[in-house]
Amino acid sequence: MSERYEAEQIEAKWQQRWIDADIDSTCDDPDDSRESYYCLVMFPYPSGNLHMGHVRNYCLGDAVARYKRMNGFNVLHPIGWDAFGLPAENAAIKHNRPPAEWTYANIDQMRTQLKRLGLSYDWSREIATCRPEYYRWEQWLFTKLMEKGLAYQADAEVNWCDPCHTVLANEQVVDGVCWRCDTPVIKKNLKQWFIRITDYAEELLADLDKLVCSDGGGWPEKVVGMQRNWIGKSSGAEVSFRLEASDETLDIFTTRPDTLMGVTYMAVAAAHPLAQKAAESSLDLARFIDECSRISTKEADIETMEKRGMPTGFNAVHPITGASVPVWVANFVLMGYGTGAVMSVPAHDERDHAFAKKYDLPIKQVIKPVEGEWDIDAAAFTEAGELINSAQFDGSDSVAAKQSITEWLSEQGKGCERVQYRLRDWLVSRQRYWGAPIPVIHCDDCGAVPVPDDQLPVELPTHLQPTGGASPLVDCHDFKHADCPKCGKAAMRELDTFDTFMESSWYMNRYVSPRSDRAMVESSAMQRWAPVDQYIGGVEHAVLHLLYARFYHKLMRDAGLFSSEQGGDEPFKNLLTQGMVLKDGTKMSKSKGNTVDPKSIIERFGADTARLFTLFAAPPEKELEWNDAGVEGGHRFLKRVWRLLEKLEAPMEGEDDAAAVKALRFTIHSTIQRVTHAFEHGFAFNVAIAAQMELSNALQAFEPKGPSGSAAYREGIEVLATMLAPFVPHFACEIGEAIGMSEMAIVSQWPVVDESALEQNEITIAVQVQGKRRGEITIAKDAGQDEAMAAARADASIAKWLENMQVVKVILVPGRMLNIVVKPA
């Protein structure tokens, strides 16, 4: 063994040995009796280079997977590539290369980088979402959803970016501009494809209760709360306001039917048909509507922006009083939420109050405080209270009035009780090239026809070069022309591609049977592996990705691919959301010039040092501040452990020191206890590594004299090598080989605590004099008050506080503290 720790040589040596031994492959043998464990880290977009966030994420997952293998589990630990999407297309445009060529080159590069880190992936299960054998199955599922009416095409108001030439999700519009090119986004009405996630809203909400948050398990409460908020269940009433001189109605949803008698105006979205109709005869209104089409649709932005509006000239009829109510267009009403219309009650809603004051609209109070008065002109009263100015409902408690007014509306045919969700149907079509083709053929006679199973996959031509304008599929004759599967006449393919969330929402299930050409997933494989035992990824995916993945899992279940008993109703049992890697207090970013290249760290210190630092520098769920000194400190620790072997090779002569051996074995087995607890309860790897550093220090201070001393020292190094294996696997294997372990450290059995080693005859407790800590004493475990007091008097640092003092009272808290109360003698 080399006297120096040569990381590059050691890591290359062991990576080759692991490949030769095929130790990372998952066993699918049905006769394998080991318990299964599925560890999954969110797969990367192939950008071309790993960043430190990647390193942290994948090292977290690798530590978990290796620990579980060492505890006898049959572990599934796969990896793949989230390879479709706008970033790859834009990069390909910039470099004048087809996106497929760009993407596959990046995959090759990043695969090499991941392997250099020594991550224990089963590479035989590698997938890339841009491969036809993968997206074939989401195309298949989409056609089944069309048959069930769960996938449909409809006109919708969307965020449109001209330079990117595509629809954007609300989350991709920042301050009214595109998140990628900073161009102002406009609203457009386009025919788009949707999946009815709203049909699953109640189940998605109810099943959050299955994701129990607990010590070391479940989902973080914050993420569960974010999911609940995004689904946004509200109970209330749907109310119909008839338009004057018309048979049409303006339907609204409200959670406050108790305030119905206080409605003084209605507000509709700029894209509402009534607003569009009014704009036909008003140039000013048409201009205002055009302005509204360019503002952000994010709720946070709408909440803070100036509220503006214009009257439409239309009036609605109040369903109870028959009064005429003016209808306005308002920039704070969104067509995508509810009906695109709201009733406005300025007296009891702060936003409506501000709008009414601005445009001099009436404010009618219909609820008053139970006690005291309220200046309704100064501010809206939004609390519960007693109804006033509400005809037959006067005097009612506002909470009870919600029900009674809703019942009255229902009896009169003017409304009904209703539950509404904030969640909108999932818009899955995009107007870009680099994505999975939507498997639909448009026929003039037959309409939108799903592509038959035997014609799947609809393959994306990979030789095309996008330019940033319209998708090159528009001009690809061989792709867009097809025969109608129903009537055989000439027809056109759908030219939109899927939102990339479609690929990333089911990949976890594909890994269980990644090469199956018979089904999207094999039910027997789902029964063995699903759901994922531990999912790891960034908290930025807490809403959309996780919500869509949960939804997709249920769609696959209901398509008959597996049952609840085989694959569960939820895709992920446990979720760990790791914090970002920061430098100089901010997220690493090329634009900020504060990135750290993992390659340079690995070349200088080795992969194990890079792994160790990212796992030790902070708890996994917290942000990690990059620290060059911390990296160097991690490397020094490995070298210190390396030097421990010197004493093993030449043990000191002398008699056994029973007390020293006992103390060392206590440290060894208490460390096993602490590290095991860290793995089993929340993955506090920083704590686990700190415990091993303490064990290393104890070994360094220990003198291995005599047979029992040498045996204890060897035990300590073997335990240290074994427990370091999930974190620094190459280093651990090298240490293990040097001390003659029978098998590689990474496949050895996780050490078991020897309870007898934790038994102690003596304990150390604190001593307080007059309530202030004055020192510590070591006494027999079963020592009484007199023995403890004698030990305190014998300790010079404590005895000086007892000089010229009379002991008034002595309190011994067994195992913890001796408290001495004194007064001047």
C-alpha positions in Angstrom: 0.0 0.0 0.0 1.3 3.5 -0.9 2.4 5.7 1.9 0.6 8.6 0.3 -3.1 8.8 -0.5 -3.2 9.0 -4.3 -6.9 9.6 -5.0 -6.9 9.4 -8.8 -5.1 6.1 -8.9 -7.2 4.6 -6.2 -10.5 5.7 -7.7 -9.7 4.4 -11.2 -8.6 1.1 -9.7 -11.8 0.5 -7.7 -14.2 1.7 -10.4 -12.8 -0.9 -12.7 -13.1 -3.6 -10.0 -16.7 -2.6 -9.4 -17.4 -2.9 -13.1 -15.7 -6.3 -13.3 -17.7 -7.6 -10.3 -21.0 -6.1 -11.6 -21.9 -5.1 -8.1 -24.3 -2.3 -9.0 -26.7 -4.3 -11.1 -30.2 -4.8 -9.7 -31.3 -8.4 -9.3 -34.7 -9.1 -10.9 -34.6 -12.8 -10.1 -38.0 -13.6 -8.6 -36.3 -16.2 -6.3 -34.2 -13.5 -4.7 -35.6 -13.3 -1.2 -34.1 -10.0 -0.2 -36.3 -7.1 0.6 -36.5 -4.6 -2.2 -35.6 -1.0 -1.9 -36.0 1.7 -4.6 -33.9 4.8 -4.3 -34.3 7.4 -7.0 -32.8 10.8 -7.5 -34.5 13.2 -9.9 -32.9 12.7 -13.3 -30.9 15.5 -14.9 -31.4 17.5 -18.0 -28.3 16.8 -20.2 -26.8 20.3 -20.3 -23.3 19.0 -20.9 -21.6 19.6 -17.6 -22.3 18.6 -14.0 -22.6 21.5 -11.5 -22.2 21.2 -7.7 -25.9 21.0 -7.2 -25.8 17.8 -9.3 -22.9 16.5 -7.2 -24.7 17.1 -4.0 -28.0 15.6 -5.2 -26.5 12.4 -6.6 -24.1 11.8 -3.7 -27.1 12.0 -1.3 -28.9 9.3 -3.3 -25.8 7.2 -3.6 -25.1 7.2 0.1 -28.7 6.0 0.7 -28.5 3.3 -1.9 -25.1 2.0 -0.7 -26.3 2.0 3.0 -29.3 -0.1 2.1 -27.3 -2.6 0.1 -25.0 -3.0 3.1 -28.0 -3.7 5.2 -29.1 -6.6 3.0 -31.6 -5.0 0.6 -31.9 -5.6 -3.1 -31.6 -2.0 -4.2 -32.9 -0.4 -7.4 -30.8 2.7 -8.1 -31.3 3.9 -11.7 -30.4 6.9 -13.7 -31.5 8.5 -17.0 -31.9 11.8 -18.9 -34.8 14.3 -19.1 -33.7 15.0 -22.6 -36.5 16.8 -24.5 -37.4 20.5 -24.2 -36.8 24.1 -25.0 -33.3 24.5 -23.5 -31.8 21.8 -25.8 -33.6 23.3 -28.7 -32.3 26.8 -28.0 -28.8 25.5 -27.4 -29.0 23.6 -30.7 -30.1 26.8 -32.5 -27.2 28.7 -31.0 -24.6 26.1 -32.0 -26.3 25.4 -35.4 -26.6 21.7 -34.6 -29.7 19.4 -34.6 -31.1 19.1 -31.1 -30.7 15.3 -31.2 -27.0 15.6 -32.0 -26.5 18.2 -29.3 -28.4 16.2 -26.7 -26.7 12.8 -27.2 -23.3 14.4 -27.1 -24.2 16.0 -23.8 -25.5 12.7 -22.4 -22.2 11.0 -23.3 -20.2 13.7 -21.6 -22.4 13.8 -18.4 -22.5 10.0 -18.2 -18.6 10.0 -18.0 -18.8 12.7 -15.3 -21.3 10.7 -13.2 -19.2 7.6 -13.5 -16.1 9.5 -12.4 -17.9 10.3 -9.1 -18.2 6.6 -8.4 -22.0 6.6 -8.2 -23.5 3.1 -7.9 -26.1 3.3 -10.7 -27.4 0.3 -12.5 -26.4 1.6 -15.9 -28.2 -1.2 -17.7 -31.5 0.6 -16.9 -30.4 3.9 -18.3 -33.1 5.7 -20.2 -33.4 8.9 -22.3 -36.8 10.5 -22.7 -36.0 11.5 -26.3 -35.7 7.9 -27.5 -38.7 6.6 -29.4 -38.8 3.4 -27.3 -39.5 5.6 -24.3 -42.0 8.2 -25.6 -43.8 5.5 -27.5 -45.6 4.6 -24.3 -46.7 8.0 -23.2 -48.1 8.4 -26.8 -49.9 5.1 -26.2 -51.3 6.2 -22.8 -52.5 9.5 -24.4 -54.5 7.7 -27.0 -56.2 5.7 -24.2 -57.0 8.9 -22.4 -58.5 10.3 -25.6 -60.8 7.2 -25.7 -61.9 7.8 -22.1 -62.4 11.6 -22.7 -59.6 12.4 -20.3 -57.5 14.0 -23.1 -59.2 16.6 -25.2 -58.5 19.6 -27.5 -60.0 23.0 -26.7 -59.6 26.7 -27.3 -57.8 28.4 -24.4 -56.2 31.6 -23.5 -52.5 31.0 -23.2 -49.3 32.9 -22.6 -47.5 33.2 -25.9 -43.8 34.2 -26.5 -43.2 35.2 -30.1 -39.4 34.7 -30.1 -39.6 31.3 -28.5 -42.7 30.7 -30.6 -44.4 28.6 -28.0 -46.9 28.6 -25.2 -45.5 29.3 -21.7 -46.9 28.1 -18.4 -47.8 30.8 -15.9 -44.7 29.9 -13.9 -42.6 30.7 -16.9 -43.8 34.3 -17.2 -41.9 36.6 -14.9 -43.0 40.3 -14.6 -44.9 39.9 -17.8 -41.9 38.7 -19.8 -40.6 35.3 -21.0 -38.3 33.6 -18.4 -35.8 32.7 -21.2 -35.6 35.6 -23.6 -37.1 38.5 -21.6 -39.6 39.3 -24.3 -43.0 40.6 -23.3 -45.5 37.8 -23.3 -49.0 38.2 -24.8 -52.3 36.4 -24.3 -53.6 34.4 -27.2 -56.5 32.1 -27.8 -55.2 28.9 -29.3 -56.5 25.3 -29.8 -54.5 23.3 -27.3 -54.4 19.7 -25.9 -55.4 19.1 -22.3 -55.5 16.2 -19.8 -58.3 16.4 -17.2 -56.3 16.5 -14.0 -59.3 18.2 -12.5 -61.1 14.9 -12.6 -58.5 13.6 -10.1 -58.4 16.8 -7.9 -60.2 15.2 -4.9 -58.1 12.0 -5.0 -54.9 14.0 -5.4 -55.9 16.1 -2.4 -57.1 13.2 -0.2 -54.0 11.0 -0.9 -51.8 13.7 0.5 -52.9 12.3 3.9 -51.0 9.1 3.0 -47.8 11.0 2.7 -47.2 11.0 6.4 -44.6 13.4 7.6 -42.6 11.8 10.4 -39.1 11.5 11.8 -37.0 10.1 9.0 -39.9 9.4 6.7 -42.8 10.7 4.6 -42.9 14.0 2.8 -41.8 17.4 4.2 -44.8 19.2 5.6 -43.9 22.3 3.5 -44.2 20.3 0.2 -47.5 18.7 1.2 -48.8 22.2 2.1 -47.7 23.5 -1.3 -49.5 20.7 -3.0 -52.7 21.3 -1.1 -52.5 25.0 -1.9 -52.0 24.4 -5.6 -55.0 22.0 -5.8 -56.9 24.7 -3.8 -60.2 23.2 -2.8 -62.9 25.8 -2.1 -66.5 25.2 -1.0 -69.1 27.8 -1.9 -71.9 28.6 -4.3 -72.3 29.0 -8.0 -74.6 31.9 -8.8 -76.2 33.0 -12.0 -76.7 36.6 -12.9 -78.9 37.1 -15.9 -77.7 39.8 -18.4 -80.3 42.6 -19.0 -82.3 42.3 -22.2 -80.8 38.8 -22.8 -81.4 35.2 -22.0 -77.7 34.7 -21.3 -76.3 34.5 -17.8 -73.1 35.5 -16.2 -72.2 32.6 -13.9 -69.8 33.1 -11.0 -68.4 31.1 -8.1 -68.1 32.6 -4.6 -67.0 31.3 -1.2 -69.0 34.2 0.4 -72.6 33.8 -0.6 -73.4 35.5 2.7 -72.2 38.8 1.0 -74.4 38.4 -2.1 -76.7 41.3 -1.2 -73.7 43.6 -1.1 -72.8 43.1 -4.8 -72.5 46.5 -6.5 -70.6 45.5 -9.7 -69.4 42.5 -11.6 -65.9 42.0 -13.0 -64.9 39.8 -16.0 -61.5 38.9 -17.5 -60.2 40.7 -20.6 -60.5 37.4 -22.5 -64.2 36.8 -21.4 -66.6 36.6 -24.4 -68.6 39.5 -22.9 -65.5 41.7 -22.8 -64.6 40.8 -26.3 -68.1 41.6 -27.5 -68.1 45.0 -25.7 -64.7 45.8 -27.3 -66.2 45.5 -30.8 -67.9 48.9 -30.2 -65.3 50.6 -28.1 -61.8 51.4 -29.3 -60.7 52.4 -25.8 -61.9 49.1 -24.3 -60.2 47.2 -27.1 -56.9 48.9 -26.2 -57.3 48.2 -22.5 -58.0 44.5 -23.3 -54.9 44.4 -25.4 -52.9 45.8 -22.5 -54.3 43.2 -20.2 -53.1 40.5 -22.6 -49.6 41.5 -21.8 -49.5 41.4 -18.0 -48.3 38.6 -15.8 -50.8 36.0 -14.8 -48.9 34.9 -11.7 -51.0 35.3 -8.6 -48.2 37.1 -6.7 -47.9 39.6 -9.5 -51.6 40.2 -9.7 -51.8 40.7 -6.0 -49.3 43.6 -6.0 -50.1 45.3 -9.4 -52.3 48.3 -9.8 -55.9 47.2 -10.2 -57.5 48.7 -13.3 -60.7 48.3 -15.2 -63.3 49.7 -17.7 -67.0 49.4 -17.9 -68.4 47.1 -20.7 -71.7 48.9 -21.0 -73.5 45.7 -20.1 -75.5 45.2 -16.9 -76.5 42.1 -15.0 -79.6 41.5 -12.9 -79.1 40.7 -9.2 -80.6 37.3 -8.6 -82.3 38.3 -5.3 -83.2 42.0 -5.6 -83.5 42.3 -9.3 -81.3 45.4 -9.2 -79.2 46.4 -12.2 -75.5 45.6 -11.6 -72.8 47.1 -14.0 -70.3 44.7 -15.6 -66.7 45.8 -15.8 -63.5 44.4 -17.3 -60.8 44.2 -14.7 -57.1 43.3 -15.0 -57.2 41.2 -11.8 -59.7 38.6 -13.2 -58.2 35.7 -15.0 -60.0 33.7 -17.7 -58.2 30.5 -16.6 -59.6 30.5 -13.1 -63.3 29.7 -12.5 -65.7 31.2 -15.1 -63.6 34.2 -15.8 -66.1 36.4 -13.9 -66.5 37.4 -10.3 -69.1 39.2 -8.2 -67.6 42.2 -6.5 -68.6 43.2 -2.9 -66.6 46.3 -2.0 -67.8 46.4 1.6 -66.4 43.0 2.4 -63.4 42.4 0.1 -60.2 44.6 0.3 -59.5 44.4 -3.5 -63.1 45.1 -4.5 -63.1 48.0 -2.0 -60.0 49.6 -3.4 -61.3 49.2 -7.0 -64.7 50.8 -6.0 -63.0 53.7 -4.3 -60.8 54.3 -7.4 -63.8 54.3 -9.8 -66.4 55.8 -7.5 -68.6 52.7 -7.4 -71.2 52.0 -4.7 -70.1 50.3 -1.4 -73.0 48.6 0.3 -72.4 47.1 3.8 -74.4 43.8 4.4 -72.4 42.4 7.4 -71.7 44.2 10.6 -69.6 43.3 13.6 -71.4 41.5 16.3 -70.2 44.1 18.7 -69.2 47.7 17.9 -69.3 49.7 14.6 -67.2 49.7 11.4 -66.4 52.6 9.1 -67.1 50.9 5.8 -66.0 53.9 3.8 -62.5 53.6 5.3 -61.9 49.9 4.9 -63.7 46.6 4.0 -65.1 44.5 6.8 -63.9 40.9 6.0 -64.7 39.1 9.3 -67.8 37.0 10.2 -70.7 39.0 11.7 -74.4 39.7 11.4 -76.3 40.3 8.2 -77.8 43.7 7.6 -79.4 45.3 4.5 -80.1 41.7 3.3 -83.9 41.6 3.1 -85.2 38.3 4.5 -81.7 37.3 5.6 -81.3 40.2 8.0 -80.1 39.3 11.5 -78.6 36.0 10.4 -75.2 34.9 11.5 -72.9 35.3 8.4 -71.6 31.7 8.7 -75.1 30.2 8.8 -76.2 32.6 6.0 -73.8 31.0 3.6 -75.9 27.9 3.7 -79.4 29.5 3.8 -78.7 31.9 0.9 -77.3 29.0 -1.2 -80.4 26.9 -0.4 -82.6 29.8 -1.5 -80.7 30.2 -4.8 -81.0 26.5 -5.4 -84.8 26.6 -4.8 -85.2 29.5 -7.2 -83.0 27.9 -9.9 -80.5 30.7 -9.7 -77.6 28.9 -8.1 -76.4 25.8 -6.3 -73.8 24.5 -3.8 -70.5 23.8 -5.4 -66.9 22.7 -4.7 -64.3 24.4 -6.9 -60.6 23.7 -7.2 -57.8 26.1 -8.0 -56.3 23.4 -10.1 -56.7 23.7 -13.9 -56.6 21.0 -16.5 -53.1 20.2 -17.6 -52.2 22.0 -20.9 -49.8 19.5 -22.5 -49.2 20.8 -26.0 -46.2 23.0 -27.0 -45.4 24.6 -30.4 -41.8 23.6 -30.5 -39.9 20.9 -32.3 -37.8 19.1 -29.8 -40.4 17.1 -28.0 -42.5 13.9 -28.3 -45.0 14.2 -31.1 -48.7 14.2 -30.0 -50.1 11.0 -31.5 -53.1 12.5 -33.3 -54.1 12.7 -37.0 -56.5 15.5 -38.1 -58.9 14.4 -40.8 -61.4 16.8 -42.4 -64.1 14.2 -42.2 -63.3 12.3 -38.9 -61.8 15.1 -36.8 -59.0 14.4 -34.4 -58.2 10.7 -34.6 -55.7 8.9 -32.2 -52.9 7.1 -33.8 -53.6 3.3 -33.6 -51.3 1.2 -31.3 -49.7 -0.6 -34.3 -48.5 2.7 -35.7 -46.8 3.8 -32.5 -44.4 5.4 -31.8 -45.0 8.4 -34.0 -41.3 9.2 -34.3 -39.9 12.7 -34.3 -37.5 13.3 -37.3 -34.2 13.9 -35.6 -32.3 15.4 -38.6 -34.2 18.7 -38.6 -32.6 22.0 -37.6 -34.8 24.5 -35.8 -34.2 28.2 -36.3 -36.2 29.7 -33.4 -39.3 30.5 -35.5 -42.1 28.0 -36.3 -41.3 24.4 -35.7 -39.5 22.7 -38.6 -42.2 20.0 -38.5 -44.5 22.5 -40.3 -42.4 22.2 -43.4 -41.5 18.5 -43.0 -43.7 16.9 -45.7 -42.8 13.3 -44.8 -43.8 13.8 -41.2 -46.9 16.0 -41.4 -48.8 14.2 -44.2 -50.5 10.9 -43.2 -53.6 8.9 -44.0 -56.6 9.0 -41.6 -56.6 5.7 -39.6 -60.5 5.7 -39.8 -61.4 6.5 -43.4 -58.0 6.3 -45.1 -58.2 9.7 -46.7 -55.3 12.1 -46.8 -54.9 13.9 -43.5 -52.4 15.9 -41.4 -50.5 15.0 -38.3 -50.7 17.1 -35.1 -47.6 19.3 -35.3 -47.5 20.3 -31.6 -45.3 18.3 -29.3 -45.8 17.3 -25.7 -44.9 19.4 -22.7 -41.7 17.8 -21.3 -43.5 17.2 -18.0 -45.1 14.4 -19.8 -41.8 12.5 -19.9 -40.7 13.4 -16.4 -44.0 12.4 -14.8 -43.7 8.6 -15.3 -40.0 7.8 -15.7 -39.9 6.4 -12.1 -42.2 3.6 -13.2 -40.4 2.9 -16.5 -37.2 2.1 -14.6 -38.7 -1.0 -13.0 -38.9 -2.6 -16.5 -37.0 -0.2 -18.8 -36.6 -2.6 -21.8 -40.1 -3.9 -22.0 -41.6 -3.7 -25.4 -44.8 -5.3 -24.4 -46.1 -2.6 -22.0 -45.5 0.8 -20.6 -44.6 -1.0 -17.3 -44.7 -4.7 -16.3 -47.2 -5.2 -13.5 -45.0 -7.8 -11.9 -42.0 -5.4 -11.8 -44.3 -2.7 -10.3 -45.3 -5.1 -7.6 -41.7 -5.8 -6.7 -40.3 -2.2 -6.8 -43.1 0.4 -6.7 -43.7 2.8 -5.2 -40.3 4.5 -4.9 -39.0 4.1 -1.3 -36.9 7.2 -1.3 -37.1 10.1 -3.8 -34.5 12.9 -3.7 -34.5 16.2 -5.6 -34.8 20.0 -5.4 -37.6 21.7 -3.6 -38.2 23.8 -6.8 -40.0 20.8 -8.1 -42.3 20.6 -5.1 -45.4 21.6 -7.0 -45.6 20.9 -10.7 -43.4 17.9 -11.2 -44.5 16.1 -8.1 -48.2 16.9 -8.7 -48.0 15.7 -12.3 -46.0 12.6 -11.3 -48.7 11.8 -8.7 -51.4 12.3 -11.3 -49.7 10.2 -14.0 -49.2 7.4 -11.5 -52.9 7.3 -11.0 -53.6 7.5 -14.7 -51.3 4.5 -15.3 -53.1 2.6 -12.5 -56.5 3.3 -14.0 -55.4 2.3 -17.4 -54.9 -1.2 -16.0 -51.1 -1.2 -16.1 -51.0 -2.2 -12.4 -53.3 -2.3 -9.5 -53.2 -0.3 -6.2 -51.9 -3.5 -4.6 -49.2 -3.9 -7.2 -47.9 -0.3 -7.5 -49.6 1.7 -4.8 -51.8 4.8 -5.3 -48.8 7.2 -4.9 -45.5 7.0 -6.7 -43.1 8.1 -3.9 -43.3 6.9 -0.2 -40.6 9.2 1.1 -39.3 12.5 -0.3 -36.1 14.4 0.6 -35.8 17.9 -0.9 -32.2 19.0 -0.7 -31.1 22.6 -0.4 -29.2 24.5 -3.1 -25.5 25.0 -3.3 -24.6 28.6 -2.7 -21.4 30.7 -3.2 -21.0 34.1 -1.7 -24.5 33.8 -0.3 -26.3 33.3 -3.7 -27.1 30.4 -5.9 -24.3 29.3 -8.2 -24.9 30.7 -11.7 -22.8 31.2 -14.8 -24.3 34.7 -15.2 -23.1 35.7 -11.7 -19.7 34.1 -12.3 -19.8 32.3 -9.0 -19.8 28.7 -10.2 -17.4 26.0 -9.0 -16.5 23.3 -11.6 -16.8 19.8 -10.0 -14.2 18.6 -12.5 -11.5 20.9 -11.1 -12.3 19.7 -7.5 -12.2 16.0 -8.6 -8.9 16.5 -10.5 -7.2 18.2 -7.5 -8.6 16.2 -4.6 -10.4 13.2 -6.0 -14.1 12.3 -6.3 -14.3 11.1 -2.7 -13.3 14.5 -1.3 -15.9 16.1 -3.5 -18.5 13.7 -2.2 -17.4 14.1 1.4 -17.6 17.9 1.4 -21.1 18.0 -0.2 -22.4 15.5 2.3 -20.7 17.0 5.4 -21.0 20.8 4.9 -24.7 21.1 5.8 -27.8 19.0 6.6 -29.2 17.7 3.2 -32.4 19.8 3.4 -30.5 23.0 4.1 -28.6 25.3 1.7 -24.9 24.5 1.4 -22.5 27.4 1.3 -19.5 26.6 -0.8 -16.2 26.8 1.1 -12.8 26.1 -0.4 -11.4 25.5 3.1 -14.1 23.0 3.8 -13.0 21.0 0.7 -9.4 21.0 1.8 -10.5 20.0 5.4 -12.3 17.0 4.0 -9.3 16.0 2.1 -7.1 16.3 5.2 -9.5 14.1 7.1 -9.1 11.3 4.5 -5.3 11.6 4.8 -5.5 11.4 8.6 -7.5 8.1 8.3 -5.0 6.9 5.8 -2.2 7.4 8.3 -4.0 5.3 10.9 -2.8 2.3 9.1 0.7 3.0 10.1 0.1 1.9 13.7 -1.8 -1.2 12.5 1.3 -2.3 10.6 3.6 -1.9 13.6 1.6 -2.2 16.9 3.3 -1.0 20.1 4.7 -3.5 22.5 3.4 -3.6 26.1 0.7 -4.8 28.4 -3.0 -4.5 27.6 -4.7 -1.4 29.0 -8.1 -2.7 29.8 -9.6 0.8 30.6 -8.3 2.3 27.3 -9.6 -0.7 25.3 -13.0 -0.4 26.9 -13.1 3.4 26.3 -12.2 2.8 22.6 -14.8 0.1 22.1 -17.4 2.4 23.7 -16.4 5.1 21.1 -16.5 2.6 18.2 -20.0 1.2 19.0 -21.5 4.5 20.1 -20.3 5.8 16.7 -22.1 2.9 14.9 -25.2 3.8 16.9 -25.0 7.5 15.9 -24.2 6.9 12.2 -27.0 4.2 11.9 -29.5 6.6 13.5 -28.5 9.3 11.0 -29.3 7.1 8.1 -32.6 5.8 9.6 -33.9 9.2 10.8 -33.7 11.9 8.2 -30.3 11.4 6.6 -28.3 13.8 8.8 -25.1 12.9 6.9 -23.2 15.9 8.4 -23.8 14.4 11.8 -22.8 10.9 10.6 -19.6 12.1 9.2 -18.8 14.2 12.2 -19.2 11.1 14.4 -16.7 9.2 12.2 -14.3 12.1 12.5 -14.5 11.8 16.3 -13.9 8.0 16.0 -10.9 8.8 13.8 -9.5 11.1 16.5 -10.0 8.5 19.1 -8.1 5.9 17.0 -5.3 8.4 16.4 -5.0 9.0 20.2 -5.1 5.3 21.0 -2.0 3.2 21.6 -2.6 -0.4 20.4 -0.7 -2.3 23.1 -1.1 -6.0 23.6 -3.5 -8.4 21.9 -6.7 -6.8 23.1 -5.5 -3.3 22.2 -4.4 -4.4 18.7 -7.8 -6.2 18.2 -9.8 -3.1 19.4 -7.7 -0.8 17.1 -8.3 -3.1 14.1 -12.0 -3.3 14.9 -12.1 0.5 15.0 -10.5 0.9 11.6 -12.6 -1.8 10.0 -15.8 -0.2 11.4 -14.6 3.2 10.1 -13.9 1.8 6.7 -17.3 0.1 6.5 -19.2 3.2 7.7 -17.3 5.5 5.3 -18.2 3.3 2.4 -21.6 5.0 1.5 -19.8 8.4 1.5 -16.3 7.8 0.1 -16.6 4.3 -1.5 -13.2 4.2 -3.3 -11.3 5.3 -0.2 -13.2 2.8 2.0 -12.5 -0.1 -0.3 -8.8 0.8 -0.4 -8.6 0.9 3.4 -10.6 -2.3 3.7 -8.3 -4.1 1.4 -5.2 -2.8 3.3 -6.5 -4.2 6.6 -7.4 -7.5 5.0 -11.3 -7.3 5.0 -12.7 -10.5 3.4 -14.8 -8.5 0.9 -15.0 -5.0 -0.5 -16.1 -2.4 2.0 -19.0 -1.3 -0.1 -20.5 -4.8 -0.1 -19.7 -5.8 3.5 -22.4 -6.0 6.1 -23.2 -2.8 8.0 -21.7 -3.0 11.5 -23.9 -4.0 14.3 -23.8 -2.4 17.8 -22.3 -4.5 20.5 -24.6 -3.5 23.4 -22.1 -4.8 26.0 -19.5 -2.3 24.7 -21.9 0.5 25.6 -22.2 -0.6 29.2 -20.2 1.7 31.4 -19.2 1.3 35.1 -18.3 4.9 35.3 -20.0 8.1 34.2 -19.0 11.7 33.9 -21.5 14.3 35.3 -21.5 18.1 35.7 -21.1 19.8 39.0 -22.9 23.1 39.9 -22.1 25.2 42.9 -24.8 27.9 43.6 -26.4 27.1 40.2 -23.2 27.7 38.2 -21.3 25.0 36.4 -17.9 24.6 38.1 -16.5 21.4 36.6 -17.1 17.7 36.0 -16.5 14.5 38.0 -16.2 10.9 37.0 -17.9 8.5 39.4 -19.2 4.9 39.5 -22.4 4.4 37.6 -24.3 3.5 40.8 -22.5 6.0 43.0 -24.6 7.7 45.7 -24.6 11.3 46.9 -21.8 10.8 49.4 -19.4 9.3 46.8 -20.3 12.1 44.3 -19.7 14.7 47.0 -16.3 13.2 47.9 -15.3 13.2 44.2 -16.2 16.9 44.0 -14.1 17.8 47.0 -11.2 15.8 45.5 -11.3 17.9 42.3 -9.2 21.0 42.7 -11.2 23.1 40.2 -14.4 22.4 42.1 -13.0 22.3 45.7 -11.9 26.0 45.5 -15.6 27.0 45.3 -16.3 25.1 48.5 -13.5 26.7 50.6 -14.8 28.7 53.6 -18.3 27.6 52.7 -20.9 25.6 54.6 -22.7 23.0 52.4 -26.4 23.6 52.9 -27.9 21.1 50.4 -26.7 18.5 48.0 -28.8 17.3 45.1 -27.6 14.4 42.9 -29.5 14.0 39.6 -28.4 10.4 38.7 -26.4 10.2 35.5 -26.6 14.0 34.9 -25.6 16.4 37.6 -24.4 17.1 41.1 -25.9 20.4 42.5 -24.3 21.9 45.7 -26.0 24.7 47.6 -23.6 26.6 50.0 -23.4 29.7 52.3 -20.5 31.4 53.9 -19.2 29.4 56.9 
